[in-house]
Amino acid sequence: MELPPVTRPKPLVWTPERIEHWKRTGEKPGPVMVWTPELTGRFLDFVKDDWLYELWHSFIFLGPRRGEMAALP
């Protein structure tokens, strides 16, 4: 079976304007959103006492795919 080619959506960065829009409307600006280094640091600071901190840190800095993060074959 041959599948048709898929166009991947272009990732957008969470800017202050996009965050404000999301908070106001509940709508994500795009289907794929990425954090800035500052937002990543804020997230890690927020979860520093979480028992899964090492897991979050690994996900962020080692860059596994979604299936790997969910332990899917």
N, CA, C, O and CB atoms as a CASP TS submission, in Angstrom:
PFRMAT TS
TARGET T0000
AUTHOR 0000-0000-0000
METHOD Language model
MODEL 1
PARENT N/A
ATOM      1  N   MET     1       0.840  -1.161   0.000  1.00  0.00           N
ATOM      2  CA  MET     1       0.000   0.000   0.000  1.00  0.00           C
ATOM      3  C   MET     1       0.891   1.231   0.000  1.00  0.00           C
ATOM      4  O   MET     1       1.870   1.300   0.743  1.00  0.00           O
ATOM      5  CB  MET     1      -0.959  -0.006   1.206  1.00  0.00           C
ATOM      6  N   GLU     2       0.559   2.168  -0.807  1.00  0.00           N
ATOM      7  CA  GLU     2       1.302   3.419  -0.860  1.00  0.00           C
ATOM      8  C   GLU     2       0.405   4.554  -0.382  1.00  0.00           C
ATOM      9  O   GLU     2      -0.705   4.746  -0.877  1.00  0.00           O
ATOM     10  CB  GLU     2       1.824   3.695  -2.294  1.00  0.00           C
ATOM     11  N   LEU     3       0.909   5.288   0.576  1.00  0.00           N
ATOM     12  CA  LEU     3       0.142   6.402   1.123  1.00  0.00           C
ATOM     13  C   LEU     3       0.503   7.696   0.403  1.00  0.00           C
ATOM     14  O   LEU     3       1.635   7.868  -0.050  1.00  0.00           O
ATOM     15  CB  LEU     3       0.392   6.542   2.636  1.00  0.00           C
ATOM     16  N   PRO     4      -0.459   8.598   0.302  1.00  0.00           N
ATOM     17  CA  PRO     4      -0.156   9.882  -0.339  1.00  0.00           C
ATOM     18  C   PRO     4       0.786  10.698   0.536  1.00  0.00           C
ATOM     19  O   PRO     4       0.794  10.530   1.755  1.00  0.00           O
ATOM     20  CB  PRO     4      -1.453  10.677  -0.614  1.00  0.00           C
ATOM     21  N   PRO     5       1.578  11.575  -0.066  1.00  0.00           N
ATOM     22  CA  PRO     5       2.482  12.406   0.730  1.00  0.00           C
ATOM     23  C   PRO     5       1.700  13.326   1.670  1.00  0.00           C
ATOM     24  O   PRO     5       0.597  13.776   1.363  1.00  0.00           O
ATOM     25  CB  PRO     5       3.389  13.238  -0.190  1.00  0.00           C
ATOM     26  N   VAL     6       2.302  13.579   2.798  1.00  0.00           N
ATOM     27  CA  VAL     6       1.669  14.426   3.814  1.00  0.00           C
ATOM     28  C   VAL     6       2.491  15.694   3.968  1.00  0.00           C
ATOM     29  O   VAL     6       3.720  15.651   4.022  1.00  0.00           O
ATOM     30  CB  VAL     6       1.540  13.677   5.181  1.00  0.00           C
ATOM     31  N   THR     7       1.800  16.819   4.039  1.00  0.00           N
ATOM     32  CA  THR     7       2.472  18.090   4.281  1.00  0.00           C
ATOM     33  C   THR     7       2.442  18.363   5.780  1.00  0.00           C
ATOM     34  O   THR     7       1.375  18.464   6.384  1.00  0.00           O
ATOM     35  CB  THR     7       1.797  19.255   3.479  1.00  0.00           C
ATOM     36  N   ARG     8       3.617  18.480   6.364  1.00  0.00           N
ATOM     37  CA  ARG     8       3.682  18.751   7.793  1.00  0.00           C
ATOM     38  C   ARG     8       3.430  20.231   8.059  1.00  0.00           C
ATOM     39  O   ARG     8       3.901  21.093   7.317  1.00  0.00           O
ATOM     40  CB  ARG     8       5.047  18.324   8.365  1.00  0.00           C
ATOM     41  N   PRO     9       2.676  20.520   9.135  1.00  0.00           N
ATOM     42  CA  PRO     9       2.451  21.929   9.465  1.00  0.00           C
ATOM     43  C   PRO     9       3.736  22.578   9.962  1.00  0.00           C
ATOM     44  O   PRO     9       4.556  21.929  10.611  1.00  0.00           O
ATOM     45  CB  PRO     9       1.345  22.066  10.523  1.00  0.00           C
ATOM     46  N   LYS    10       3.905  23.844   9.660  1.00  0.00           N
ATOM     47  CA  LYS    10       5.082  24.578  10.112  1.00  0.00           C
ATOM     48  C   LYS    10       4.911  24.946  11.584  1.00  0.00           C
ATOM     49  O   LYS    10       3.897  25.537  11.954  1.00  0.00           O
ATOM     50  CB  LYS    10       5.311  25.850   9.248  1.00  0.00           C
ATOM     51  N   PRO    11       5.889  24.606  12.430  1.00  0.00           N
ATOM     52  CA  PRO    11       5.784  24.965  13.853  1.00  0.00           C
ATOM     53  C   PRO    11       5.845  26.477  14.050  1.00  0.00           C
ATOM     54  O   PRO    11       6.563  27.183  13.343  1.00  0.00           O
ATOM     55  CB  PRO    11       6.904  24.289  14.659  1.00  0.00           C
ATOM     56  N   LEU    12       5.084  26.952  15.015  1.00  0.00           N
ATOM     57  CA  LEU    12       5.096  28.366  15.392  1.00  0.00           C
ATOM     58  C   LEU    12       5.636  28.485  16.808  1.00  0.00           C
ATOM     59  O   LEU    12       5.415  27.601  17.635  1.00  0.00           O
ATOM     60  CB  LEU    12       3.669  28.996  15.284  1.00  0.00           C
ATOM     61  N   VAL    13       6.338  29.565  17.091  1.00  0.00           N
ATOM     62  CA  VAL    13       6.894  29.817  18.418  1.00  0.00           C
ATOM     63  C   VAL    13       5.861  30.555  19.266  1.00  0.00           C
ATOM     64  O   VAL    13       5.164  31.449  18.785  1.00  0.00           O
ATOM     65  CB  VAL    13       8.216  30.635  18.323  1.00  0.00           C
ATOM     66  N   TRP    14       5.777  30.162  20.542  1.00  0.00           N
ATOM     67  CA  TRP    14       4.896  30.857  21.476  1.00  0.00           C
ATOM     68  C   TRP    14       5.486  32.234  21.791  1.00  0.00           C
ATOM     69  O   TRP    14       6.403  32.351  22.604  1.00  0.00           O
ATOM     70  CB  TRP    14       4.698  30.024  22.782  1.00  0.00           C
ATOM     71  N   THR    15       4.964  33.251  21.154  1.00  0.00           N
ATOM     72  CA  THR    15       5.366  34.631  21.433  1.00  0.00           C
ATOM     73  C   THR    15       4.394  35.209  22.467  1.00  0.00           C
ATOM     74  O   THR    15       3.323  34.638  22.678  1.00  0.00           O
ATOM     75  CB  THR    15       5.383  35.502  20.116  1.00  0.00           C
ATOM     76  N   PRO    16       4.741  36.326  23.115  1.00  0.00           N
ATOM     77  CA  PRO    16       3.803  36.928  24.078  1.00  0.00           C
ATOM     78  C   PRO    16       2.435  37.233  23.455  1.00  0.00           C
ATOM     79  O   PRO    16       1.407  37.067  24.113  1.00  0.00           O
ATOM     80  CB  PRO    16       4.400  38.213  24.648  1.00  0.00           C
ATOM     81  N   GLU    17       2.417  37.671  22.209  1.00  0.00           N
ATOM     82  CA  GLU    17       1.140  37.969  21.541  1.00  0.00           C
ATOM     83  C   GLU    17       0.321  36.701  21.342  1.00  0.00           C
ATOM     84  O   GLU    17      -0.893  36.705  21.546  1.00  0.00           O
ATOM     85  CB  GLU    17       1.385  38.654  20.184  1.00  0.00           C
ATOM     86  N   ARG    18       0.976  35.625  20.946  1.00  0.00           N
ATOM     87  CA  ARG    18       0.257  34.362  20.731  1.00  0.00           C
ATOM     88  C   ARG    18      -0.235  33.774  22.043  1.00  0.00           C
ATOM     89  O   ARG    18      -1.308  33.174  22.096  1.00  0.00           O
ATOM     90  CB  ARG    18       1.154  33.351  20.014  1.00  0.00           C
ATOM     91  N   ILE    19       0.549  33.944  23.104  1.00  0.00           N
ATOM     92  CA  ILE    19       0.121  33.463  24.419  1.00  0.00           C
ATOM     93  C   ILE    19      -1.106  34.242  24.876  1.00  0.00           C
ATOM     94  O   ILE    19      -2.059  33.660  25.394  1.00  0.00           O
ATOM     95  CB  ILE    19       1.265  33.596  25.458  1.00  0.00           C
ATOM     96  N   GLU    20      -1.081  35.554  24.684  1.00  0.00           N
ATOM     97  CA  GLU    20      -2.229  36.390  25.069  1.00  0.00           C
ATOM     98  C   GLU    20      -3.480  35.987  24.281  1.00  0.00           C
ATOM     99  O   GLU    20      -4.567  35.884  24.849  1.00  0.00           O
ATOM    100  CB  GLU    20      -1.911  37.890  24.834  1.00  0.00           C
ATOM    101  N   HIS    21      -3.324  35.763  22.991  1.00  0.00           N
ATOM    102  CA  HIS    21      -4.450  35.332  22.153  1.00  0.00           C
ATOM    103  C   HIS    21      -5.003  34.005  22.655  1.00  0.00           C
ATOM    104  O   HIS    21      -6.219  33.839  22.748  1.00  0.00           O
ATOM    105  CB  HIS    21      -4.017  35.205  20.674  1.00  0.00           C
ATOM    106  N   TRP    22      -4.125  33.060  22.980  1.00  0.00           N
ATOM    107  CA  TRP    22      -4.546  31.749  23.470  1.00  0.00           C
ATOM    108  C   TRP    22      -5.286  31.875  24.802  1.00  0.00           C
ATOM    109  O   TRP    22      -6.315  31.229  25.004  1.00  0.00           O
ATOM    110  CB  TRP    22      -3.330  30.821  23.625  1.00  0.00           C
ATOM    111  N   LYS    23      -4.765  32.708  25.716  1.00  0.00           N
ATOM    112  CA  LYS    23      -5.421  32.898  27.012  1.00  0.00           C
ATOM    113  C   LYS    23      -6.786  33.558  26.852  1.00  0.00           C
ATOM    114  O   LYS    23      -7.729  33.229  27.572  1.00  0.00           O
ATOM    115  CB  LYS    23      -4.539  33.740  27.936  1.00  0.00           C
ATOM    116  N   ARG    24      -6.886  34.486  25.913  1.00  0.00           N
ATOM    117  CA  ARG    24      -8.134  35.224  25.706  1.00  0.00           C
ATOM    118  C   ARG    24      -9.199  34.371  25.026  1.00  0.00           C
ATOM    119  O   ARG    24     -10.371  34.426  25.399  1.00  0.00           O
ATOM    120  CB  ARG    24      -7.872  36.471  24.879  1.00  0.00           C
ATOM    121  N   THR    25      -8.794  33.577  24.021  1.00  0.00           N
ATOM    122  CA  THR    25      -9.776  32.864  23.202  1.00  0.00           C
ATOM    123  C   THR    25      -9.804  31.358  23.428  1.00  0.00           C
ATOM    124  O   THR    25     -10.801  30.704  23.121  1.00  0.00           O
ATOM    125  CB  THR    25      -9.505  33.132  21.765  1.00  0.00           C
ATOM    126  N   GLY    26      -8.701  30.793  23.970  1.00  0.00           N
ATOM    127  CA  GLY    26      -8.625  29.346  24.124  1.00  0.00           C
ATOM    128  C   GLY    26      -8.202  28.628  22.848  1.00  0.00           C
ATOM    129  O   GLY    26      -8.139  27.399  22.810  1.00  0.00           O
ATOM    130  N   GLU    27      -7.911  29.403  21.800  1.00  0.00           N
ATOM    131  CA  GLU    27      -7.518  28.819  20.513  1.00  0.00           C
ATOM    132  C   GLU    27      -5.998  28.855  20.356  1.00  0.00           C
ATOM    133  O   GLU    27      -5.363  29.890  20.560  1.00  0.00           O
ATOM    134  CB  GLU    27      -8.197  29.572  19.341  1.00  0.00           C
ATOM    135  N   LYS    28      -5.428  27.704  19.988  1.00  0.00           N
ATOM    136  CA  LYS    28      -3.996  27.676  19.696  1.00  0.00           C
ATOM    137  C   LYS    28      -3.773  28.374  18.360  1.00  0.00           C
ATOM    138  O   LYS    28      -4.568  28.212  17.435  1.00  0.00           O
ATOM    139  CB  LYS    28      -3.443  26.207  19.666  1.00  0.00           C
ATOM    140  N   PRO    29      -2.695  29.148  18.254  1.00  0.00           N
ATOM    141  CA  PRO    29      -2.415  29.851  16.996  1.00  0.00           C
ATOM    142  C   PRO    29      -2.090  28.919  15.829  1.00  0.00           C
ATOM    143  O   PRO    29      -2.272  29.291  14.670  1.00  0.00           O
ATOM    144  CB  PRO    29      -1.272  30.802  17.198  1.00  0.00           C
ATOM    145  N   GLY    30      -1.616  27.727  16.126  1.00  0.00           N
ATOM    146  CA  GLY    30      -1.280  26.785  15.069  1.00  0.00           C
ATOM    147  C   GLY    30      -1.331  25.366  15.607  1.00  0.00           C
ATOM    148  O   GLY    30      -1.388  25.162  16.820  1.00  0.00           O
ATOM    149  N   PRO    31      -1.310  24.372  14.704  1.00  0.00           N
ATOM    150  CA  PRO    31      -1.392  22.985  15.162  1.00  0.00           C
ATOM    151  C   PRO    31      -0.122  22.510  15.870  1.00  0.00           C
ATOM    152  O   PRO    31      -0.181  21.595  16.692  1.00  0.00           O
ATOM    153  CB  PRO    31      -1.680  22.082  13.991  1.00  0.00           C
ATOM    154  N   VAL    32       1.018  23.117  15.563  1.00  0.00           N
ATOM    155  CA  VAL    32       2.279  22.732  16.200  1.00  0.00           C
ATOM    156  C   VAL    32       2.908  23.994  16.792  1.00  0.00           C
ATOM    157  O   VAL    32       3.247  24.932  16.070  1.00  0.00           O
ATOM    158  CB  VAL    32       3.256  22.031  15.173  1.00  0.00           C
ATOM    159  N   MET    33       3.057  23.998  18.112  1.00  0.00           N
ATOM    160  CA  MET    33       3.607  25.151  18.808  1.00  0.00           C
ATOM    161  C   MET    33       4.855  24.724  19.570  1.00  0.00           C
ATOM    162  O   MET    33       4.898  23.631  20.136  1.00  0.00           O
ATOM    163  CB  MET    33       2.560  25.775  19.766  1.00  0.00           C
ATOM    164  N   VAL    34       5.885  25.598  19.586  1.00  0.00           N
ATOM    165  CA  VAL    34       7.128  25.299  20.297  1.00  0.00           C
ATOM    166  C   VAL    34       7.443  26.422  21.293  1.00  0.00           C
ATOM    167  O   VAL    34       7.073  27.579  21.095  1.00  0.00           O
ATOM    168  CB  VAL    34       8.302  25.111  19.294  1.00  0.00           C
ATOM    169  N   TRP    35       8.138  26.038  22.365  1.00  0.00           N
ATOM    170  CA  TRP    35       8.514  26.983  23.395  1.00  0.00           C
ATOM    171  C   TRP    35       9.818  27.678  23.058  1.00  0.00           C
ATOM    172  O   TRP    35      10.660  27.140  22.338  1.00  0.00           O
ATOM    173  CB  TRP    35       8.625  26.287  24.727  1.00  0.00           C
ATOM    174  N   THR    36       9.971  28.868  23.584  1.00  0.00           N
ATOM    175  CA  THR    36      11.261  29.565  23.539  1.00  0.00           C
ATOM    176  C   THR    36      12.123  28.980  24.665  1.00  0.00           C
ATOM    177  O   THR    36      11.598  28.305  25.551  1.00  0.00           O
ATOM    178  CB  THR    36      11.085  31.146  23.695  1.00  0.00           C
ATOM    179  N   PRO    37      13.434  29.229  24.643  1.00  0.00           N
ATOM    180  CA  PRO    37      14.259  28.773  25.772  1.00  0.00           C
ATOM    181  C   PRO    37      13.777  29.323  27.119  1.00  0.00           C
ATOM    182  O   PRO    37      13.846  28.628  28.133  1.00  0.00           O
ATOM    183  CB  PRO    37      15.709  29.182  25.548  1.00  0.00           C
ATOM    184  N   GLU    38      13.289  30.571  27.131  1.00  0.00           N
ATOM    185  CA  GLU    38      12.776  31.152  28.376  1.00  0.00           C
ATOM    186  C   GLU    38      11.567  30.378  28.890  1.00  0.00           C
ATOM    187  O   GLU    38      11.489  30.073  30.080  1.00  0.00           O
ATOM    188  CB  GLU    38      12.403  32.624  28.165  1.00  0.00           C
ATOM    189  N   LEU    39      10.618  30.056  28.001  1.00  0.00           N
ATOM    190  CA  LEU    39       9.434  29.304  28.419  1.00  0.00           C
ATOM    191  C   LEU    39       9.808  27.902  28.876  1.00  0.00           C
ATOM    192  O   LEU    39       9.220  27.380  29.823  1.00  0.00           O
ATOM    193  CB  LEU    39       8.419  29.228  27.279  1.00  0.00           C
ATOM    194  N   THR    40      10.770  27.298  28.217  1.00  0.00           N
ATOM    195  CA  THR    40      11.235  25.976  28.623  1.00  0.00           C
ATOM    196  C   THR    40      11.814  26.029  30.034  1.00  0.00           C
ATOM    197  O   THR    40      11.532  25.159  30.858  1.00  0.00           O
ATOM    198  CB  THR    40      12.286  25.441  27.631  1.00  0.00           C
ATOM    199  N   GLY    41      12.622  27.050  30.309  1.00  0.00           N
ATOM    200  CA  GLY    41      13.185  27.222  31.645  1.00  0.00           C
ATOM    201  C   GLY    41      12.114  27.457  32.692  1.00  0.00           C
ATOM    202  O   GLY    41      12.199  26.931  33.801  1.00  0.00           O
ATOM    203  N   ARG    42      11.106  28.245  32.345  1.00  0.00           N
ATOM    204  CA  ARG    42      10.005  28.499  33.285  1.00  0.00           C
ATOM    205  C   ARG    42       9.251  27.213  33.601  1.00  0.00           C
ATOM    206  O   ARG    42       8.867  26.970  34.745  1.00  0.00           O
ATOM    207  CB  ARG    42       9.036  29.549  32.710  1.00  0.00           C
ATOM    208  N   PHE    43       9.041  26.385  32.560  1.00  0.00           N
ATOM    209  CA  PHE    43       8.362  25.096  32.785  1.00  0.00           C
ATOM    210  C   PHE    43       9.188  24.215  33.716  1.00  0.00           C
ATOM    211  O   PHE    43       8.656  23.638  34.664  1.00  0.00           O
ATOM    212  CB  PHE    43       8.115  24.363  31.440  1.00  0.00           C
ATOM    213  N   LEU    44      10.499  24.113  33.442  1.00  0.00           N
ATOM    214  CA  LEU    44      11.343  23.267  34.281  1.00  0.00           C
ATOM    215  C   LEU    44      11.421  23.792  35.713  1.00  0.00           C
ATOM    216  O   LEU    44      11.478  23.003  36.656  1.00  0.00           O
ATOM    217  CB  LEU    44      12.744  23.168  33.687  1.00  0.00           C
ATOM    218  N   ASP    45      11.424  25.100  35.885  1.00  0.00           N
ATOM    219  CA  ASP    45      11.382  25.672  37.236  1.00  0.00           C
ATOM    220  C   ASP    45      10.075  25.306  37.933  1.00  0.00           C
ATOM    221  O   ASP    45      10.063  25.020  39.130  1.00  0.00           O
ATOM    222  CB  ASP    45      11.544  27.206  37.182  1.00  0.00           C
ATOM    223  N   PHE    46       8.980  25.316  37.183  1.00  0.00           N
ATOM    224  CA  PHE    46       7.662  25.011  37.738  1.00  0.00           C
ATOM    225  C   PHE    46       7.567  23.556  38.199  1.00  0.00           C
ATOM    226  O   PHE    46       6.941  23.272  39.220  1.00  0.00           O
ATOM    227  CB  PHE    46       6.575  25.302  36.703  1.00  0.00           C
ATOM    228  N   VAL    47       8.182  22.630  37.454  1.00  0.00           N
ATOM    229  CA  VAL    47       8.074  21.202  37.782  1.00  0.00           C
ATOM    230  C   VAL    47       9.291  20.667  38.541  1.00  0.00           C
ATOM    231  O   VAL    47       9.464  19.453  38.651  1.00  0.00           O
ATOM    232  CB  VAL    47       7.883  20.400  36.512  1.00  0.00           C
ATOM    233  N   LYS    48      10.134  21.559  39.063  1.00  0.00           N
ATOM    234  CA  LYS    48      11.381  21.115  39.694  1.00  0.00           C
ATOM    235  C   LYS    48      11.161  20.161  40.856  1.00  0.00           C
ATOM    236  O   LYS    48      12.032  19.336  41.135  1.00  0.00           O
ATOM    237  CB  LYS    48      12.158  22.306  40.175  1.00  0.00           C
ATOM    238  N   ASP    49      10.025  20.244  41.544  1.00  0.00           N
ATOM    239  CA  ASP    49       9.746  19.346  42.667  1.00  0.00           C
ATOM    240  C   ASP    49       8.862  18.169  42.272  1.00  0.00           C
ATOM    241  O   ASP    49       8.511  17.345  43.116  1.00  0.00           O
ATOM    242  CB  ASP    49       9.090  20.114  43.789  1.00  0.00           C
ATOM    243  N   ASP    50       8.506  18.088  41.011  1.00  0.00           N
ATOM    244  CA  ASP    50       7.678  16.993  40.522  1.00  0.00           C
ATOM    245  C   ASP    50       8.491  15.700  40.514  1.00  0.00           C
ATOM    246  O   ASP    50       9.680  15.720  40.194  1.00  0.00           O
ATOM    247  CB  ASP    50       7.130  17.305  39.106  1.00  0.00           C
ATOM    248  N   TRP    51       7.871  14.596  40.858  1.00  0.00           N
ATOM    249  CA  TRP    51       8.600  13.328  40.894  1.00  0.00           C
ATOM    250  C   TRP    51       9.016  12.872  39.497  1.00  0.00           C
ATOM    251  O   TRP    51       9.851  11.977  39.361  1.00  0.00           O
ATOM    252  CB  TRP    51       7.746  12.251  41.556  1.00  0.00           C
ATOM    253  N   LEU    52       8.446  13.476  38.468  1.00  0.00           N
ATOM    254  CA  LEU    52       8.817  13.140  37.091  1.00  0.00           C
ATOM    255  C   LEU    52       9.762  14.179  36.468  1.00  0.00           C
ATOM    256  O   LEU    52       9.916  14.220  35.247  1.00  0.00           O
ATOM    257  CB  LEU    52       7.561  13.012  36.235  1.00  0.00           C
ATOM    258  N   TYR    53      10.387  15.006  37.292  1.00  0.00           N
ATOM    259  CA  TYR    53      11.246  16.064  36.765  1.00  0.00           C
ATOM    260  C   TYR    53      12.296  15.533  35.795  1.00  0.00           C
ATOM    261  O   TYR    53      12.492  16.107  34.724  1.00  0.00           O
ATOM    262  CB  TYR    53      11.927  16.790  37.904  1.00  0.00           C
ATOM    263  N   GLU    54      12.967  14.454  36.152  1.00  0.00           N
ATOM    264  CA  GLU    54      14.016  13.913  35.281  1.00  0.00           C
ATOM    265  C   GLU    54      13.443  13.483  33.933  1.00  0.00           C
ATOM    266  O   GLU    54      14.102  13.613  32.901  1.00  0.00           O
ATOM    267  CB  GLU    54      14.715  12.724  35.959  1.00  0.00           C
ATOM    268  N   LEU    55      12.221  12.972  33.949  1.00  0.00           N
ATOM    269  CA  LEU    55      11.566  12.570  32.702  1.00  0.00           C
ATOM    270  C   LEU    55      11.288  13.795  31.824  1.00  0.00           C
ATOM    271  O   LEU    55      11.578  13.783  30.628  1.00  0.00           O
ATOM    272  CB  LEU    55      10.250  11.812  33.001  1.00  0.00           C
ATOM    273  N   TRP    56      10.724  14.853  32.424  1.00  0.00           N
ATOM    274  CA  TRP    56      10.465  16.084  31.659  1.00  0.00           C
ATOM    275  C   TRP    56      11.765  16.653  31.103  1.00  0.00           C
ATOM    276  O   TRP    56      11.814  17.072  29.946  1.00  0.00           O
ATOM    277  CB  TRP    56       9.761  17.140  32.545  1.00  0.00           C
ATOM    278  N   HIS    57      12.805  16.670  31.909  1.00  0.00           N
ATOM    279  CA  HIS    57      14.103  17.196  31.490  1.00  0.00           C
ATOM    280  C   HIS    57      14.635  16.388  30.299  1.00  0.00           C
ATOM    281  O   HIS    57      15.127  16.955  29.324  1.00  0.00           O
ATOM    282  CB  HIS    57      15.115  17.161  32.670  1.00  0.00           C
ATOM    283  N   SER    58      14.531  15.069  30.393  1.00  0.00           N
ATOM    284  CA  SER    58      14.991  14.199  29.293  1.00  0.00           C
ATOM    285  C   SER    58      14.194  14.444  28.020  1.00  0.00           C
ATOM    286  O   SER    58      14.768  14.544  26.936  1.00  0.00           O
ATOM    287  CB  SER    58      14.880  12.720  29.695  1.00  0.00           C
ATOM    288  N   PHE    59      12.884  14.540  28.144  1.00  0.00           N
ATOM    289  CA  PHE    59      12.047  14.791  26.965  1.00  0.00           C
ATOM    290  C   PHE    59      12.454  16.080  26.268  1.00  0.00           C
ATOM    291  O   PHE    59      12.512  16.140  25.040  1.00  0.00           O
ATOM    292  CB  PHE    59      10.568  14.857  27.360  1.00  0.00           C
ATOM    293  N   ILE    60      12.734  17.107  27.058  1.00  0.00           N
ATOM    294  CA  ILE    60      13.064  18.418  26.487  1.00  0.00           C
ATOM    295  C   ILE    60      14.429  18.420  25.820  1.00  0.00           C
ATOM    296  O   ILE    60      14.566  18.921  24.704  1.00  0.00           O
ATOM    297  CB  ILE    60      13.022  19.486  27.565  1.00  0.00           C
ATOM    298  N   PHE    61      15.438  17.872  26.479  1.00  0.00           N
ATOM    299  CA  PHE    61      16.795  18.016  25.979  1.00  0.00           C
ATOM    300  C   PHE    61      17.290  16.867  25.107  1.00  0.00           C
ATOM    301  O   PHE    61      18.283  17.028  24.397  1.00  0.00           O
ATOM    302  CB  PHE    61      17.707  18.173  27.118  1.00  0.00           C
ATOM    303  N   LEU    62      16.630  15.722  25.139  1.00  0.00           N
ATOM    304  CA  LEU    62      17.055  14.611  24.285  1.00  0.00           C
ATOM    305  C   LEU    62      16.215  14.503  23.018  1.00  0.00           C
ATOM    306  O   LEU    62      16.622  13.848  22.058  1.00  0.00           O
ATOM    307  CB  LEU    62      16.985  13.305  25.056  1.00  0.00           C
ATOM    308  N   GLY    63      15.055  15.136  23.007  1.00  0.00           N
ATOM    309  CA  GLY    63      14.234  15.228  21.806  1.00  0.00           C
ATOM    310  C   GLY    63      13.661  13.935  21.261  1.00  0.00           C
ATOM    311  O   GLY    63      13.740  13.701  20.055  1.00  0.00           O
ATOM    312  N   PRO    64      13.078  13.071  22.115  1.00  0.00           N
ATOM    313  CA  PRO    64      12.463  11.861  21.572  1.00  0.00           C
ATOM    314  C   PRO    64      11.205  12.189  20.771  1.00  0.00           C
ATOM    315  O   PRO    64      10.606  13.253  20.926  1.00  0.00           O
ATOM    316  CB  PRO    64      12.124  10.886  22.701  1.00  0.00           C
ATOM    317  N   ARG    65      10.828  11.259  19.923  1.00  0.00           N
ATOM    318  CA  ARG    65       9.577  11.414  19.173  1.00  0.00           C
ATOM    319  C   ARG    65       8.402  11.071  20.097  1.00  0.00           C
ATOM    320  O   ARG    65       8.596  10.462  21.149  1.00  0.00           O
ATOM    321  CB  ARG    65       9.568  10.500  17.891  1.00  0.00           C
ATOM    322  N   ARG    66       7.188  11.463  19.702  1.00  0.00           N
ATOM    323  CA  ARG    66       6.020  11.218  20.554  1.00  0.00           C
ATOM    324  C   ARG    66       5.853   9.750  20.874  1.00  0.00           C
ATOM    325  O   ARG    66       5.570   9.403  22.021  1.00  0.00           O
ATOM    326  CB  ARG    66       4.764  11.737  19.890  1.00  0.00           C
ATOM    327  N   GLY    67       6.019   8.870  19.889  1.00  0.00           N
ATOM    328  CA  GLY    67       5.874   7.438  20.129  1.00  0.00           C
ATOM    329  C   GLY    67       6.881   6.910  21.123  1.00  0.00           C
ATOM    330  O   GLY    67       6.568   6.015  21.908  1.00  0.00           O
ATOM    331  N   GLU    68       8.086   7.450  21.101  1.00  0.00           N
ATOM    332  CA  GLU    68       9.105   7.041  22.068  1.00  0.00           C
ATOM    333  C   GLU    68       8.741   7.524  23.463  1.00  0.00           C
ATOM    334  O   GLU    68       8.967   6.811  24.441  1.00  0.00           O
ATOM    335  CB  GLU    68      10.486   7.582  21.664  1.00  0.00           C
ATOM    336  N   MET    69       8.180   8.724  23.570  1.00  0.00           N
ATOM    337  CA  MET    69       7.801   9.248  24.869  1.00  0.00           C
ATOM    338  C   MET    69       6.667   8.440  25.477  1.00  0.00           C
ATOM    339  O   MET    69       6.604   8.269  26.694  1.00  0.00           O
ATOM    340  CB  MET    69       7.402  10.707  24.754  1.00  0.00           C
ATOM    341  N   ALA    70       5.775   7.944  24.634  1.00  0.00           N
ATOM    342  CA  ALA    70       4.630   7.180  25.106  1.00  0.00           C
ATOM    343  C   ALA    70       4.932   5.683  25.194  1.00  0.00           C
ATOM    344  O   ALA    70       4.059   4.893  25.553  1.00  0.00           O
ATOM    345  CB  ALA    70       3.444   7.414  24.191  1.00  0.00           C
ATOM    346  N   ALA    71       6.173   5.290  24.865  1.00  0.00           N
ATOM    347  CA  ALA    71       6.613   3.895  24.883  1.00  0.00           C
ATOM    348  C   ALA    71       5.825   3.040  23.897  1.00  0.00           C
ATOM    349  O   ALA    71       5.542   1.873  24.171  1.00  0.00           O
ATOM    350  CB  ALA    71       6.480   3.321  26.287  1.00  0.00           C
ATOM    351  N   LEU    72       5.473   3.614  22.763  1.00  0.00           N
ATOM    352  CA  LEU    72       4.765   2.849  21.739  1.00  0.00           C
ATOM    353  C   LEU    72       5.778   2.117  20.865  1.00  0.00           C
ATOM    354  O   LEU    72       6.879   2.614  20.632  1.00  0.00           O
ATOM    355  CB  LEU    72       3.863   3.775  20.876  1.00  0.00           C
ATOM    356  N   PRO    73       5.403   0.939  20.386  1.00  0.00           N
ATOM    357  CA  PRO    73       6.345   0.214  19.520  1.00  0.00           C
ATOM    358  C   PRO    73       6.545   0.901  18.180  1.00  0.00           C
ATOM    359  O   PRO    73       7.307   0.414  17.345  1.00  0.00           O
ATOM    360  CB  PRO    73       5.860  -1.203  19.292  1.00  0.00           C
TER
END
